[in-house]
């Protein structure tokens, strides 16, 4: 991977990390404690609120995993290992990296 590609992928990874941070800020309200005051909210509304809370927490978990993978990708970029398969050490195609910035396996190794 040449310098221009490295810089491009670094920018893509940093942009995605920034987007995740923005999504995290928006998702905080959805994870708030659900009020169980029966006078204020009906049973179905509470169930809806609990379901929305569970979905918000699940989305937060997915964002946390993606964020961790992207931070590892930045470390790999700094070490010069980014874009090479962890199993076979072959170059990971640029198209695969563009689709999954945190990819650590080539298509063959990921399929096997």
DSSP file (Angstrom, degrees, kcal/mol; ACC not computed):
  #  RESIDUE AA STRUCTURE BP1 BP2  ACC     N-H-->O    O-->H-N    N-H-->O    O-->H-N    TCO  KAPPA ALPHA  PHI   PSI    X-CA   Y-CA   Z-CA
    1    1 A X              0   0    0      0, 0.0    81,-0.0     0, 0.0     2,-0.0   0.000 360.0 360.0 360.0 127.3    0.0    0.0    0.0
    2    2 A X     >  -     0   0    0      1,-0.1     4,-2.4     4,-0.0     5,-0.2  -0.240 360.0 -97.5 -83.2 175.6    1.5    3.3   -1.0
    3    3 A X  H  > S+     0   0    0      1,-0.2     4,-2.6     2,-0.2     5,-0.2   0.872 121.6  52.6 -61.6 -40.3    1.5    6.6    0.9
    4    4 A X  H  > S+     0   0    0      2,-0.2     4,-2.3     1,-0.2    -1,-0.2   0.922 111.5  45.9 -64.6 -44.1   -1.5    8.0   -0.9
    5    5 A X  H  > S+     0   0    0      2,-0.2     4,-2.8     1,-0.2     5,-0.2   0.906 112.0  52.2 -64.4 -41.1   -3.6    4.9   -0.2
    6    6 A X  H  X S+     0   0    0     -4,-2.4     4,-2.4     1,-0.2    -2,-0.2   0.926 111.5  46.3 -60.5 -45.5   -2.5    4.9    3.4
    7    7 A X  H  X S+     0   0    0     -4,-2.6     4,-2.3     2,-0.2    -1,-0.2   0.893 112.4  51.1 -64.2 -39.9   -3.5    8.5    3.8
    8    8 A X  H  X S+     0   0    0     -4,-2.3     4,-2.3     2,-0.2    -2,-0.2   0.929 112.5  44.9 -64.2 -45.7   -6.9    7.9    2.1
    9    9 A X  H  X S+     0   0    0     -4,-2.8     4,-2.7     2,-0.2     5,-0.2   0.875 111.0  54.0 -68.0 -36.0   -7.7    4.9    4.3
   10   10 A X  H  X S+     0   0    0     -4,-2.4     4,-2.7    -5,-0.2    -1,-0.2   0.931 110.5  47.4 -60.7 -44.3   -6.6    6.8    7.4
   11   11 A X  H  X S+     0   0    0     -4,-2.3     4,-2.3     2,-0.2    -2,-0.2   0.904 112.5  49.2 -64.1 -41.5   -9.0    9.6    6.5
   12   12 A X  H  X S+     0   0    0     -4,-2.3     4,-2.2     2,-0.2    -2,-0.2   0.919 113.0  46.8 -63.5 -43.6  -11.8    7.1    5.8
   13   13 A X  H  X S+     0   0    0     -4,-2.7     4,-2.4     2,-0.2    -2,-0.2   0.929 113.3  47.8 -65.2 -45.6  -11.3    5.4    9.1
   14   14 A X  H  X S+     0   0    0     -4,-2.7     4,-2.0     1,-0.2    -1,-0.2   0.877 111.0  51.9 -64.3 -37.0  -11.1    8.7   11.1
   15   15 A X  H  X S+     0   0    0     -4,-2.3     4,-2.1    -5,-0.2    -1,-0.2   0.904 110.5  48.0 -65.3 -41.1  -14.3    9.9    9.3
   16   16 A X  H  X S+     0   0    0     -4,-2.2     4,-2.4     2,-0.2    -2,-0.2   0.896 109.8  52.4 -67.4 -38.9  -16.1    6.8   10.3
   17   17 A X  H  X S+     0   0    0     -4,-2.4     4,-2.1     2,-0.2    -1,-0.2   0.896 109.9  49.6 -62.2 -39.3  -15.0    7.0   13.9
   18   18 A X  H  X S+     0   0    0     -4,-2.0     4,-1.9     2,-0.2    -2,-0.2   0.897 110.1  50.6 -65.1 -40.4  -16.3   10.6   14.0
   19   19 A X  H  X S+     0   0    0     -4,-2.1     4,-2.4     1,-0.2    -2,-0.2   0.893 108.9  51.6 -64.5 -39.6  -19.6    9.5   12.5
   20   20 A X  H  X S+     0   0    0     -4,-2.4     4,-2.6     1,-0.2    -1,-0.2   0.904 107.4  53.0 -63.4 -40.9  -19.8    6.7   15.2
   21   21 A X  H  X S+     0   0    0     -4,-2.1     4,-1.8     2,-0.2    -1,-0.2   0.898 110.1  48.0 -61.2 -40.4  -19.2    9.3   17.9
   22   22 A X  H  X S+     0   0    0     -4,-1.9     4,-1.8     2,-0.2    -2,-0.2   0.912 111.3  49.9 -65.5 -42.6  -22.0   11.4   16.5
   23   23 A X  H  X S+     0   0    0     -4,-2.4     4,-2.0     1,-0.2    -2,-0.2   0.884 108.4  54.1 -63.5 -38.1  -24.3    8.4   16.4
   24   24 A X  H  X S+     0   0    0     -4,-2.6     4,-0.7     1,-0.2    -1,-0.2   0.907 106.8  51.1 -61.8 -41.9  -23.4    7.6   20.0
   25   25 A X  H >< S+     0   0    0     -4,-1.8     3,-0.5     1,-0.2     4,-0.4   0.885 112.1  46.5 -64.2 -38.2  -24.4   11.1   21.1
   26   26 A X  H 3< S+     0   0    0     -4,-1.8     3,-0.5     1,-0.2     4,-0.4   0.821 109.5  55.4 -72.2 -30.7  -27.7   10.7   19.4
   27   27 A X  H 3X S+     0   0    0     -4,-2.0     4,-0.8     1,-0.2    -1,-0.2   0.561  83.4  85.2 -81.3  -8.5  -28.3    7.3   20.9
   28   28 A X  T X< S+     0   0    0     -4,-0.7     3,-1.0    -3,-0.5     4,-0.3   0.910  87.5  52.3 -60.8 -43.7  -27.9    8.3   24.5
   29   29 A X  G >4 S+     0   0    0     -3,-0.5     3,-1.3    -4,-0.4    -1,-0.2   0.872 104.5  56.7 -62.0 -37.5  -31.5    9.4   24.9
   30   30 A X  G 34 S+     0   0    0     -4,-0.4    26,-0.3     1,-0.3    -1,-0.3   0.694 104.5  52.9 -68.7 -18.2  -32.8    6.1   23.6
   31   31 A X  G << S+     0   0    0     -3,-1.0    -1,-0.3    -4,-0.8    -2,-0.2   0.407  83.2 122.2 -96.6   1.8  -30.9    4.2   26.3
   32   32 A X  S <  S-     0   0    0     -3,-1.3     2,-0.1    -4,-0.3    -3,-0.0  -0.158  77.6 -81.1 -63.0 158.7  -32.3    6.2   29.2
   33   33 A X        -     0   0    0      1,-0.1     2,-0.4    20,-0.0    -1,-0.1  -0.373  47.1-122.2 -62.6 134.8  -34.2    4.4   32.0
   34   34 A X        -     0   0    0     -3,-0.1     2,-0.3    -2,-0.1    -1,-0.1  -0.672  22.7-122.8 -83.7 130.1  -37.8    3.7   31.0
   35   35 A X        -     0   0    0     -2,-0.4    14,-0.1     1,-0.1    -1,-0.1  -0.544  19.3-166.3 -72.6 132.4  -40.4    5.3   33.3
   36   36 A X        +     0   0    0     -2,-0.3     2,-0.7     4,-0.0    -1,-0.1   0.095  38.8 135.4-108.0  21.8  -42.8    2.7   34.8
   37   37 A X    >>  -     0   0    0      1,-0.2     4,-2.0     2,-0.1     3,-0.6  -0.613  40.7-161.0 -73.2 109.1  -45.4    5.2   36.2
   38   38 A X  T 34 S+     0   0    0     -2,-0.7    -1,-0.2     1,-0.2     5,-0.1   0.745  87.8  58.2 -67.6 -22.7  -48.7    3.6   35.2
   39   39 A X  T 34 S+     0   0    0      1,-0.2    -1,-0.2     3,-0.1     3,-0.1   0.844 112.0  39.9 -72.9 -32.7  -50.5    6.8   35.6
   40   40 A X  T <4 S+     0   0    0     -3,-0.6     2,-0.4     1,-0.2    -2,-0.2   0.835 124.6  24.9 -86.1 -34.4  -48.3    8.6   33.0
   41   41 A X  S  < S-     0   0    0     -4,-2.0    -1,-0.2     3,-0.0     2,-0.0  -0.987  76.4-121.8-137.9 140.3  -47.9    5.9   30.4
   42   42 A X     >  -     0   0    0     -2,-0.4     4,-2.2    -3,-0.1     5,-0.2  -0.259  34.3-103.0 -75.1 167.7  -50.0    2.9   29.4
   43   43 A X  H  > S+     0   0    0      1,-0.2     4,-2.4     2,-0.2     5,-0.2   0.901 120.8  47.7 -59.8 -45.3  -48.8   -0.7   29.4
   44   44 A X  H  > S+     0   0    0      1,-0.2     4,-2.5     2,-0.2    -1,-0.2   0.880 110.2  52.6 -66.5 -37.3  -48.3   -0.9   25.7
   45   45 A X  H  > S+     0   0    0      2,-0.2     4,-2.5     1,-0.2    -1,-0.2   0.897 109.8  49.0 -64.4 -39.3  -46.4    2.4   25.6
   46   46 A X  H  X S+     0   0    0     -4,-2.2     4,-2.7     2,-0.2    -2,-0.2   0.920 110.5  50.3 -64.9 -42.9  -44.1    1.1   28.3
   47   47 A X  H  X S+     0   0    0     -4,-2.4     4,-2.3     2,-0.2    -2,-0.2   0.911 111.2  49.3 -61.6 -41.6  -43.5   -2.1   26.4
   48   48 A X  H  X S+     0   0    0     -4,-2.5     4,-2.6     2,-0.2    -1,-0.2   0.925 111.1  49.6 -59.8 -45.8  -42.7    0.0   23.3
   49   49 A X  H  X S+     0   0    0     -4,-2.5     4,-2.3     1,-0.2    -2,-0.2   0.892 110.8  49.6 -63.0 -40.3  -40.3    2.1   25.3
   50   50 A X  H  X S+     0   0    0     -4,-2.7     4,-2.3     2,-0.2    -1,-0.2   0.895 111.4  49.2 -65.4 -39.9  -38.6   -1.0   26.7
   51   51 A X  H  X S+     0   0    0     -4,-2.3     4,-2.3     2,-0.2    -2,-0.2   0.918 111.5  48.6 -65.0 -43.1  -38.2   -2.4   23.2
   52   52 A X  H  X S+     0   0    0     -4,-2.6     4,-2.4     1,-0.2    -2,-0.2   0.889 110.6  52.0 -63.7 -38.8  -36.8    0.8   21.9
   53   53 A X  H  X S+     0   0    0     -4,-2.3     4,-2.3     2,-0.2    -2,-0.2   0.923 109.6  48.9 -62.8 -44.4  -34.4    1.0   24.8
   54   54 A X  H  X S+     0   0    0     -4,-2.3     4,-2.2     1,-0.2    -2,-0.2   0.895 111.9  49.1 -63.1 -40.2  -33.2   -2.6   24.0
   55   55 A X  H  X S+     0   0    0     -4,-2.3     4,-2.4     2,-0.2    -1,-0.2   0.903 109.8  51.3 -66.2 -40.3  -32.8   -1.7   20.4
   56   56 A X  H  X S+     0   0    0     -4,-2.4     4,-2.1   -26,-0.3    -2,-0.2   0.895 110.8  48.7 -63.5 -39.8  -30.8    1.4   21.3
   57   57 A X  H  X S+     0   0    0     -4,-2.3     4,-2.1     2,-0.2    -1,-0.2   0.891 110.7  50.5 -67.4 -38.8  -28.5   -0.6   23.5
   58   58 A X  H  X S+     0   0    0     -4,-2.2     4,-2.1     2,-0.2    -2,-0.2   0.909 110.5  49.2 -64.7 -41.6  -28.0   -3.2   20.8
   59   59 A X  H  X S+     0   0    0     -4,-2.4     4,-2.5     1,-0.2    -2,-0.2   0.898 109.1  53.1 -63.7 -40.0  -27.1   -0.5   18.3
   60   60 A X  H  X S+     0   0    0     -4,-2.1     4,-2.4     1,-0.2    -1,-0.2   0.908 107.5  51.9 -60.8 -41.8  -24.7    1.0   20.8
   61   61 A X  H  X S+     0   0    0     -4,-2.1     4,-2.1     2,-0.2    -2,-0.2   0.908 109.5  48.7 -61.3 -42.7  -23.0   -2.4   21.2
   62   62 A X  H  X S+     0   0    0     -4,-2.1     4,-2.4     1,-0.2    -1,-0.2   0.903 111.5  49.7 -64.6 -40.8  -22.6   -2.7   17.4
   63   63 A X  H  X S+     0   0    0     -4,-2.5     4,-2.7     1,-0.2    -2,-0.2   0.887 108.9  53.0 -65.3 -37.5  -21.1    0.8   17.2
   64   64 A X  H  X S+     0   0    0     -4,-2.4     4,-2.2     2,-0.2    -2,-0.2   0.915 110.3  47.1 -62.4 -43.3  -18.7   -0.1   20.1
   65   65 A X  H  X S+     0   0    0     -4,-2.1     4,-2.3     2,-0.2    -2,-0.2   0.933 113.9  47.3 -64.4 -46.2  -17.5   -3.2   18.2
   66   66 A X  H  X S+     0   0    0     -4,-2.4     4,-2.3     1,-0.2    -2,-0.2   0.911 111.0  52.1 -62.1 -41.7  -17.0   -1.3   15.0
   67   67 A X  H  X S+     0   0    0     -4,-2.7     4,-2.2     1,-0.2    -1,-0.2   0.910 109.5  49.1 -61.2 -43.0  -15.2    1.5   16.8
   68   68 A X  H  X S+     0   0    0     -4,-2.2     4,-2.1     1,-0.2    -1,-0.2   0.917 110.4  50.7 -63.4 -43.2  -12.8   -1.0   18.4
   69   69 A X  H  X S+     0   0    0     -4,-2.3     4,-1.9     1,-0.2    -1,-0.2   0.882 111.0  49.4 -61.7 -38.1  -12.1   -2.6   15.0
   70   70 A X  H  X S+     0   0    0     -4,-2.3     4,-2.1     2,-0.2    -1,-0.2   0.865 108.1  52.4 -71.5 -35.9  -11.4    0.8   13.4
   71   71 A X  H  X S+     0   0    0     -4,-2.2     4,-1.8     2,-0.2    -1,-0.2   0.893 110.1  49.4 -65.4 -37.9   -9.0    1.8   16.2
   72   72 A X  H  X S+     0   0    0     -4,-2.1     4,-2.5     2,-0.2    -2,-0.2   0.893 108.1  54.5 -64.8 -39.1   -7.2   -1.5   15.6
   73   73 A X  H  X S+     0   0    0     -4,-1.9     4,-2.3     1,-0.2    -2,-0.2   0.896 106.1  51.6 -61.5 -40.2   -7.1   -0.6   11.9
   74   74 A X  H  X S+     0   0    0     -4,-2.1     4,-2.1     2,-0.2    -1,-0.2   0.892 109.7  49.8 -63.6 -38.7   -5.5    2.7   12.7
   75   75 A X  H  X S+     0   0    0     -4,-1.8     4,-1.8     2,-0.2    -2,-0.2   0.913 109.9  50.6 -64.0 -42.3   -2.8    0.9   14.8
   76   76 A X  H  X>S+     0   0    0     -4,-2.5     5,-2.4     1,-0.2     6,-1.3   0.882 108.4  52.9 -63.5 -37.6   -2.2   -1.5   11.9
   77   77 A X  H ><5S+     0   0    0     -4,-2.3     3,-0.7     4,-0.2    -1,-0.2   0.932 108.9  49.2 -60.3 -46.2   -1.8    1.5    9.6
   78   78 A X  H 3<5S+     0   0    0     -4,-2.1    -1,-0.2     1,-0.2    -2,-0.2   0.834 114.3  45.5 -63.8 -32.8    0.8    3.1   11.9
   79   79 A X  H 3<5S-     0   0    0     -4,-1.8    -1,-0.2    -5,-0.1    -2,-0.2   0.570 113.6-116.2 -87.1 -10.1    2.7   -0.2   12.0
   80   80 A X  T <<5S+     0   0    0     -4,-1.0    -3,-0.2    -3,-0.7    -4,-0.1   0.619  88.5 108.7  84.5  13.3    2.5   -0.8    8.3
   81   81 A X    > < +     0   0    0     -5,-2.4     3,-1.4    -6,-0.2    -4,-0.2   0.525  41.7 117.3 -97.3  -8.6    0.3   -4.0    8.6
   82   82 A X  T 3  S+     0   0    0     -6,-1.3     3,-0.1     1,-0.2    22,-0.1  -0.359  74.3  25.5 -66.5 136.8   -2.9   -2.5    7.3
   83   83 A X  T 3  S+     0   0    0     20,-0.4     9,-3.6     1,-0.3     2,-0.4   0.502  97.0 107.6  91.5   5.0   -4.2   -4.2    4.2
   84   84 A X  B <  S-A   91   0A   0     -3,-1.4    -1,-0.3     7,-0.3     7,-0.2  -0.953  74.8-109.2-118.7 138.6   -2.5   -7.5    4.7
   85   85 A X     >  -     0   0    0      5,-3.2     4,-1.2    -2,-0.4    20,-0.3  -0.358  14.8-143.3 -65.6 135.0   -4.3  -10.7    5.7
   86   86 A X  T  4 S+     0   0    0     18,-3.1    -1,-0.1     2,-0.1    19,-0.1   0.792  98.1  40.6 -67.5 -28.6   -3.7  -11.9    9.3
   87   87 A X  T  4 S+     0   0    0     17,-0.3    -1,-0.1     3,-0.1    18,-0.1   0.932 132.7  14.3 -87.1 -51.6   -3.7  -15.6    8.1
   88   88 A X  T  4 S-     0   0    0      2,-0.1    -2,-0.1    18,-0.0     3,-0.1   0.521  88.3-130.3-107.6  -6.4   -1.9  -15.7    4.8
   89   89 A X     <  +     0   0    0     -4,-1.2     2,-0.1     1,-0.2    -3,-0.1   0.565  60.5 138.3  67.2  10.7   -0.1  -12.3    4.8
   90   90 A X        -     0   0    0      1,-0.1    -5,-3.2    -6,-0.1    -1,-0.2  -0.462  64.9 -88.5 -79.1 158.5   -1.4  -11.6    1.3
   91   91 A X  B     -A   84   0A   0     -7,-0.2     2,-0.4    -2,-0.1    -7,-0.3  -0.459  37.0-129.5 -68.0 136.1   -2.7   -8.1    0.4
   92   92 A X        -     0   0    0     -9,-3.6     5,-0.1    -2,-0.2    14,-0.1  -0.749  36.0-102.2 -83.7 130.4   -6.4   -7.6    1.0
   93   93 A X    >>  -     0   0    0     -2,-0.4     4,-1.9     1,-0.1     3,-0.5  -0.212  23.2-125.2 -56.2 142.2   -8.0   -6.2   -2.1
   94   94 A X  H 3> S+     0   0    0      1,-0.2     4,-2.4     2,-0.2     5,-0.2   0.857 109.4  58.7 -57.5 -38.7   -8.7   -2.4   -1.9
   95   95 A X  H 3> S+     0   0    0      1,-0.2     4,-1.6     2,-0.2    -1,-0.2   0.887 105.3  49.3 -60.1 -39.5  -12.4   -3.0   -2.7
   96   96 A X  H <> S+     0   0    0     -3,-0.5     4,-2.5     1,-0.2    -1,-0.2   0.909 111.1  49.5 -66.0 -41.9  -12.8   -5.2    0.4
   97   97 A X  H  < S+     0   0    0     -4,-1.9    -2,-0.2     1,-0.2    -1,-0.2   0.866 108.0  53.8 -65.8 -35.6  -11.1   -2.7    2.6
   98   98 A X  H  < S+     0   0    0     -4,-2.4     3,-0.3     1,-0.2    -1,-0.2   0.868 113.2  43.1 -66.5 -35.2  -13.3    0.1    1.3
   99   99 A X  H  < S+     0   0    0     -4,-1.6     2,-0.4     1,-0.3    -2,-0.2   0.859 131.6  22.3 -76.4 -36.6  -16.4   -2.0    2.2
  100  100 A X    ><  -     0   0    0     -4,-2.5     3,-2.2    -5,-0.1    -1,-0.3  -0.829  66.9-172.0-135.0  93.2  -15.0   -3.1    5.6
  101  101 A X  T 3  S+     0   0    0     -2,-0.4    -1,-0.1    -3,-0.3    -4,-0.1   0.711  87.6  52.1 -61.4 -20.7  -12.3   -0.7    6.8
  102  102 A X  T 3  S+     0   0    0    -20,-0.0    -1,-0.3   -29,-0.0    -5,-0.1   0.261  77.2 139.2 -99.2  12.0  -11.5   -3.0    9.7
  103  103 A X    <   +     0   0    0     -3,-2.2   -20,-0.4    -6,-0.2   -11,-0.1  -0.320  22.5 173.1 -61.2 134.1  -11.0   -6.1    7.6
  104  104 A X        +     0   0    0      2,-0.1   -18,-3.1   -22,-0.1     2,-0.4   0.383  60.1  62.9-119.8  -1.7   -8.1   -8.3    8.7
  105  105 A X  S    S-     0   0    0    -20,-0.3    -1,-0.1   -19,-0.1   -20,-0.1  -0.956  77.2-124.1-126.3 144.3   -8.6  -11.3    6.4
  106  106 A X     >  -     0   0    0     -2,-0.4     4,-2.4     1,-0.1     5,-0.2  -0.265  40.9 -98.2 -72.4 171.8   -8.6  -11.6    2.6
  107  107 A X  H  > S+     0   0    0      1,-0.2     4,-2.0     2,-0.2     5,-0.2   0.908 122.3  51.2 -61.2 -43.5  -11.6  -13.1    0.9
  108  108 A X  H  > S+     0   0    0      1,-0.2     4,-1.5     2,-0.2    -1,-0.2   0.932 114.1  42.1 -61.3 -47.6  -10.2  -16.6    0.7
  109  109 A X  H  4 S+     0   0    0      1,-0.2    -1,-0.2     2,-0.2    -2,-0.2   0.851 113.5  52.9 -70.5 -34.0   -9.2  -16.8    4.4
  110  110 A X  H  < S+     0   0    0     -4,-2.4    -1,-0.2     1,-0.2    -2,-0.2   0.857 111.7  46.5 -68.4 -33.9  -12.5  -15.2    5.5
  111  111 A X  H  <        0   0    0     -4,-2.0    -1,-0.2     1,-0.2    -2,-0.2   0.778 360.0 360.0 -77.6 -27.3  -14.4  -17.8    3.5
  112  112 A X     <        0   0    0     -4,-1.5    -1,-0.2    -5,-0.2    -2,-0.2   0.459 360.0 360.0 -88.9 360.0  -12.4  -20.7    4.7
